[in-house]
């Protein structure tokens, strides 16, 4: 019932202006998105690094059907990577890239353009002294994204991958990617996927997450545990101990503005914690689409406003 209204709101500049003009809403937005400009992202990155955290930056935008827009997204990543390098922050900050934002969705030439653009960003990241992680989107793009990942890793083996535990295929994908040098971010998944490809029940998703986590923690790669769920954090710690993993041979990842006290607690305990920081002019549409894709996200979003821990 909420999906279509939320999608309609995501395209309304009038509603965006109204929402951001409201003092409470403005505070809510800034809690989850530090700003629209490169400098906003860099300043947020500096603050997080100074508090003992690491960062991955996402320039917001996806499902790009315009070549010029894809090129503009690439330019934005090159700009922020240059700024991170210039200000000595690149050692502790990387970037996350959605391939559909850099051309993957373009008709006929999508994969070719996405590979070229992703390679340009990877090259800039390496020159800056950092890395790139390819975000995962809905299940229709999974094979394409993993194919592009394989191509990029020929020249940039440090490129990170993202897998979503709610997809039925993901445990097998984890086994394929749990090799030495492979960086894999494991998240639960936020898109509204059909039952044929994704677990629908929350408990089934949780069980899949644990199975996937066991594969990654027992493998030779570098697991990145992307979860705010206290149980998953605890299970990850137990699996690290069971597999003889030292702190720093894996990391926790959480979203900007979500459970900041827990992020700091883990970092203070010696764990490596990376904060996913989205920024850019597309923040409004991004937020509304996330709520529309999976309305249960709305409950989580509202709950996070009440309890920031």
Secondary structure, DSSP 4 states (H G I P E B T S, - for coil): --HHHHHHHHT-HHHHHHHHHSHHHHHHHHHH---SSHHHHHHHHHHHHHTT-EEEEEE---S---HHHHHHHHHHHHHHHHHHHHTT-GGGEEEEEEGGGGTTTSTTTHHHHHHHHHHHHHHHHHHHT--EEEE--SGGGHHHHHHHHHHHHHH-TT-BEEEETTBTTHHHHHHHH-STT-EEEEE---S---TTTB--SHHHHHHHHHHHHHHHHHSSSEEEEE---HHHHHHHHHHHHHTTPPTTSSEEEEETTSSHHHHHHHHHTT--EEEEEEESTTHHHHHHHHHHH-THHHHHHHHHHH---
